[in-house]
Structures are given as C-alpha cells and as structure tokens.
Amino acid sequence: MRYEKPTSAKKAADLLAQEKGAAFLLAGGTDLLVKLKMGMVEPDLVIDIKHIANANEIQITPKGFRVGAAVPGARLAEHTALKKAWPGVVEAANLIGSDQIQGRCTLAGNLCNASPAADSVPAMIAAGAKAVIVGAKKRRTLAVEKIALGPGQTCLEKDELIESITLPKPAPRTGDAYLRFIPRTEMDIAVVGVAVCVTLARGRIKSARVALGAVAPTAMLVPAAARAIVGTRLEDDALEKLARACSAACSPIDDKRGTIEYRTRLAGVLAKRVAKIAFARAGGQS
Ligand SMILES: Cc1cc2nc3c(=O)[nH]c(=O)nc-3n(C[C@H](O)[C@H](O)[C@H](O)COP(=O)(O)OP(=O)(O)OC[C@H]3O[C@@H](n4cnc5c(N)ncnc54)[C@H](O)[C@@H]3O)c2cc1C
C-alpha cells in the first residue's frame, strides 16, 4: 500500500485519476482506519488530504463559510462565528463519536462515508450546505443532499474529492437545530436524526428546510415538511402537519435499534422538538 500526502486538491485528484488499483482518501480516518483494520477495504493507495493548502481552515467569505475538508469537529465548536450562524450544524457535527473522534472526524468524511445515519449530514442539508468538488479535469459544486446515492455510495467520480463544504451566510432571523435519537446516551448510531432550519418574517416562518437522517437509504430533504410550517407561527396544528409529513417521508430499515413503525413515528416526534428549537433560535415566539 502506498501513502501520499499531496499539497493541493488538484494533485490529490490527479493521484486518484492515475491510480489503477483501489485508492482511498484519508481525512480524519475515523471511518477509513476502522474499515482498514477490519479488512473491509484493501487500498493500493491512501491519499492523506490533511496536507492540502486550506484543508485545515475555516474561512469566512462574502457568501458565508468555507470549511476545509480536513477540519475536525472539535475545531468547528471553537469557531465562534460559525457556531453563532449555524448552531445546529455545529451541534450535529459535535455529536459524532467521543472527544478522541472529535479531534479527527470531518464534515466531508461524514458525508462521503455515506452512512444514512451520519449525524452532520441532515444538519448540513437543512442549512443549504454545498460540497466543493475537485476533479483531475474540472471543479463543480453540488448541494450536500445530492452527494450520497445510497449506503456507502456517493456520486463522486473516481478522480474527484471534496475540497471544502460551504455554508451560506444565514438570512436575518434564521435558526437551525438538529436532534438525533439513540438508545444509549452517547457513542451510538442515530435511530432517527432530524434537522430544521427556519427564517422568520414578522414572527411567521417565511422559509424552511427540513431534513431527515437514518430513515431512508440516504439523508434527505423533505419539502412537504417545510411546506407544513411555512406561513405559520408553529402553532400546534402546524406542528402536527410537520410531524405527519416527516413520518410520511420515511422508508426506514427494521433492525435491533428500531422497528419501521418506531422510526417512522419517532421522526415526527423529533421533528416537532427540533422545529421548536430552530424557531426559538430564529427569535420566534409561539
Ligand atoms: C467510535 C466511533 C464513533 C462514531 N460515532 C459517530 C456518530 O455518533 N455519528 C456519526 O455520524 N458518525 C460516527 N462515526 C463515524 C465517523 O467518525 C464519521 O463518519 C466521521 O465524520 C468521518 O470523518 P473522517 O474525516 O474521519 O473520515 P475518513 O474516515 O477519513 O473518511 C471516510 C470516508 O470518506 C472518504 N473521504 C474522506 N474525506 C473525503 C473527501 N474530502 N472527499 C471525498 N471522499 C472523502 C474516505 O475515503 C472514506 O471512504 C463514529 C466512528 C467511530 C470510530
């Protein structure tokens, strides 16, 4: 197995393009190294992205934030402006694993591992985050919800990597939140994860984005759930409609952590709680 540490995303993409065998990108390694040790993957080439210029930086741009692909969860929590703008995204990322995992795990790694239960992904989707993708011949930007195609599968081409994740500058009176349910108090995989982002005008919800995790092959945006609360002050009937729309969007697996019925109902229950937090963060009063 070869190990390379390129200094630019383009060089990393060129290495991916040239490799004839199995090539894997290494960000924090909290998924990849586990799979390596368990013999689930046998790379011919490992490309460490932590030496790429700007990969370890969180930049404030005119349009919002640019989070480099190697920035670990713990650094997100230390960034005051990011936390103020997108508390739900930062909280979701900080739910990943333990302190040790937080020192390494990245948003891009969480996204590209493509687990349906990845915690930061619904929160990024609700926030309108985008992935900046670099390939050997071209660059492109895609909405986060378009990256995962199914469990362990992404739309990235063989020669592509995510260089950074961008988050928009939130409009005034915007609030986001994420909650997951796990059977234990920590260090577990979400049975359901829900993220909500709302923007208010004159006390009512002007626009909303609602995303679900762990209830379908990929995390997903649920426009019907957003429609249920737009124009409302999150009154009880709006919350009920939100819950119904979230449950209706679920097509979960049945496993030891939760039955299909349980996950479906839980998605609605959690959505109501998350929406209330996002609404309050946006300055709303119900
Ligand atoms: C003990 C433990 C607890 C965990 N708890 C949670 C949890 O609570 N919630 C949760 O969601 N996850 C959890 N995880 C999973 C893991 O920590 C996260 O998915 C993490 O965000 C992965 O990020 P990473 O940087 O470590 O990814 P890596 O392991 O480096 O990479 C993951 C995958 O993405 C690919 N990849 C990485 N970076 C890029 C890039 N820039 N472009 C393209 N492909 C890339 C890699 O090749 C690999 O296939 C846990 C893992 C462990 C070991």
The ligand as a MOL file (V3000), in Angstrom:
LIG
                    3D

  0  0  0     0  0            999 V3000
M  V30 BEGIN CTAB
M  V30 COUNTS 53 58 0 0 0
M  V30 BEGIN ATOM
M  V30 1 C -16.0480 5.2790 17.8360 0
M  V30 2 C -16.7320 5.9360 16.6810 0
M  V30 3 C -17.8920 6.6530 16.9160 0
M  V30 4 C -18.5550 7.2680 15.8500 0
M  V30 5 N -19.6950 7.9750 16.1240 0
M  V30 6 C -20.3710 8.5670 15.1040 0
M  V30 7 C -21.5670 9.2990 15.3630 0
M  V30 8 O -22.0180 9.4260 16.5020 0
M  V30 9 N -22.2000 9.8750 14.3070 0
M  V30 10 C -21.7210 9.7800 13.0180 0
M  V30 11 O -22.3270 10.3450 12.1010 0
M  V30 12 N -20.5850 9.0910 12.7560 0
M  V30 13 C -19.9050 8.4870 13.7530 0
M  V30 14 N -18.7500 7.7890 13.4950 0
M  V30 15 C -18.2590 7.6940 12.1200 0
M  V30 16 C -17.1550 8.7170 11.7450 0
M  V30 17 O -16.4790 9.2070 12.8720 0
M  V30 18 C -17.7460 9.9000 10.9350 0
M  V30 19 O -18.3980 9.4150 9.7760 0
M  V30 20 C -16.6820 10.9440 10.5680 0
M  V30 21 O -17.2860 12.1900 10.2910 0
M  V30 22 C -15.8280 10.5440 9.3660 0
M  V30 23 O -14.9260 11.5930 9.0970 0
M  V30 24 P -13.3780 11.2870 8.8340 0
M  V30 25 O -12.7570 12.5830 8.4760 0
M  V30 26 O -12.7860 10.5580 9.9710 0
M  V30 27 O -13.4940 10.3440 7.5460 0
M  V30 28 P -12.4690 9.2750 6.9560 0
M  V30 29 O -12.5100 8.0300 7.7460 0
M  V30 30 O -11.1440 9.8920 6.7160 0
M  V30 31 O -13.1880 9.0320 5.5520 0
M  V30 32 C -14.4850 8.4640 5.4610 0
M  V30 33 C -14.7720 8.1120 4.0060 0
M  V30 34 O -14.9050 9.2890 3.2270 0
M  V30 35 C -13.8780 9.3690 2.2290 0
M  V30 36 N -13.4330 10.7640 2.2610 0
M  V30 37 C -12.9040 11.4190 3.3300 0
M  V30 38 N -12.6840 12.6980 3.0070 0
M  V30 39 C -13.0710 12.8600 1.7350 0
M  V30 40 C -13.0880 13.9810 0.8430 0
M  V30 41 N -12.6580 15.1850 1.2130 0
M  V30 42 N -13.5660 13.8020 -0.4180 0
M  V30 43 C -14.0250 12.5740 -0.8210 0
M  V30 44 N -14.0190 11.4820 -0.0260 0
M  V30 45 C -13.5480 11.6180 1.2400 0
M  V30 46 C -12.8010 8.3800 2.6630 0
M  V30 47 O -12.0860 7.8740 1.5840 0
M  V30 48 C -13.6480 7.3100 3.3480 0
M  V30 49 O -14.2310 6.4570 2.3920 0
M  V30 50 C -18.0430 7.1610 14.5340 0
M  V30 51 C -16.8590 6.4480 14.3090 0
M  V30 52 C -16.2100 5.8370 15.3610 0
M  V30 53 C -14.9350 5.0740 15.1040 0
M  V30 END ATOM
M  V30 BEGIN BOND
M  V30 1 1 1 2
M  V30 2 1 2 3
M  V30 3 2 2 52
M  V30 4 2 3 4
M  V30 5 1 4 5
M  V30 6 1 4 50
M  V30 7 2 5 6
M  V30 8 1 6 7
M  V30 9 1 6 13
M  V30 10 2 7 8
M  V30 11 1 7 9
M  V30 12 1 9 10
M  V30 13 2 10 11
M  V30 14 1 10 12
M  V30 15 2 12 13
M  V30 16 1 13 14
M  V30 17 1 14 15
M  V30 18 1 14 50
M  V30 19 1 15 16
M  V30 20 1 16 17
M  V30 21 1 16 18
M  V30 22 1 18 19
M  V30 23 1 18 20
M  V30 24 1 20 21
M  V30 25 1 20 22
M  V30 26 1 22 23
M  V30 27 1 23 24
M  V30 28 2 24 25
M  V30 29 1 24 26
M  V30 30 1 24 27
M  V30 31 1 27 28
M  V30 32 2 28 29
M  V30 33 1 28 30
M  V30 34 1 28 31
M  V30 35 1 31 32
M  V30 36 1 32 33
M  V30 37 1 33 34
M  V30 38 1 33 48
M  V30 39 1 34 35
M  V30 40 1 35 36
M  V30 41 1 35 46
M  V30 42 1 36 37
M  V30 43 1 36 45
M  V30 44 2 37 38
M  V30 45 1 38 39
M  V30 46 1 39 40
M  V30 47 2 39 45
M  V30 48 1 40 41
M  V30 49 2 40 42
M  V30 50 1 42 43
M  V30 51 2 43 44
M  V30 52 1 44 45
M  V30 53 1 46 47
M  V30 54 1 46 48
M  V30 55 1 48 49
M  V30 56 2 50 51
M  V30 57 1 51 52
M  V30 58 1 52 53
M  V30 END BOND
M  V30 END CTAB
M  END
